[in-house]
Amino acid sequence: MAEPTRSERIMVQARPAKLEDAPSLQKNCLPANTLDEVKSFLEKDVEEMSRGNKVRLVAEINGEVIGNLEIFFSRHPLTFHIADISTVVVNPASRRRGIATRMIESALQIAEEKKIEIVKIDVEAKNTPAIGLYRKVGFKEYGRLERGLVRNGKYDDLILLKKDL
């Protein structure tokens, strides 16, 4: 993937995902998944988005998806005021250009429109760039889940963050 020019960076937009995003999303953001898996995710997402349960945002430059984020809205009557952000991914060739920030800000705006009061996110403890990004947009650490993530048989802690809207 070619590196975006300065003018392309300005044209980045975050928007709800569509079924036709599957090939670009799989290639640029979710390469560990097959195209069929990504198509299946998106089919379920479109249904969940129509019900108001979640939004999958994608960031694109010139029609090419280069970022992904999901925000889930609680359906439980005691936690209806809480949303969770997950799967924040930006293609490595497009990182450090404000794309993740733009997607998170879009997700927070959607949450505010839905009258959400608390947005949570968790992140691998060793992912210091992501932790810095989340703090920069106003998330604060409220806990740590020791051994909360296992990858290739190795455990890592999860940092738990939240932002009050």
FENPEQUI-V972426 format. One record per pair of residues at least 6 apart in sequence whose ideal C-beta (glycine too) atoms are under 6 Angstrom apart, sorted by the first residue. I is the first residue (numbers start at 0). J is the second residue. D is the distance in whole Angstrom. If there is no record, write none. Layout:
# FENPEQUI-V972426
i j d
I J D
I J D
This chain:
# FENPEQUI-V972426
i j d
0 92 5
2 92 6
3 60 5
7 60 5
8 96 5
11 58 6
11 60 6
11 98 6
13 56 5
13 58 5
13 101 5
13 102 5
13 105 4
15 54 6
16 41 6
16 55 4
16 57 5
18 41 5
20 57 6
20 64 5
21 37 5
21 38 5
21 41 5
23 63 5
23 64 4
24 37 6
24 64 5
25 34 5
25 37 4
27 64 6
27 65 5
27 90 4
28 67 4
28 88 5
28 90 6
29 37 6
44 55 5
47 53 5
48 54 6
52 72 6
53 71 5
54 70 5
54 109 6
55 69 5
56 68 5
56 102 5
56 105 6
57 64 5
57 67 6
58 65 6
58 66 3
58 98 5
58 102 5
65 90 4
65 93 4
66 89 5
66 98 5
66 102 5
67 86 6
67 88 5
68 87 5
68 102 4
68 106 6
69 85 5
69 86 5
70 82 5
70 84 5
70 106 4
71 83 5
72 82 5
73 79 6
73 81 5
80 116 4
81 117 5
82 110 5
82 115 5
82 118 5
83 119 5
84 106 6
84 120 4
87 99 6
89 98 5
89 99 5
99 132 6
103 136 5
110 118 5
111 164 5
116 164 6
117 161 6
117 163 6
118 162 5
119 161 5
120 133 6
120 160 5
121 157 5
121 159 5
122 129 5
122 130 6
122 158 5
123 148 6
123 155 5
124 155 6
124 156 4
124 158 5
125 155 6
130 158 6
133 160 5
137 162 5
138 160 4
138 162 5
140 158 6
140 160 5
141 159 6
141 161 5
142 159 4
143 156 5
143 158 6
144 157 4
145 156 5
146 154 4
147 156 6
147 157 3
148 155 5
148 157 6
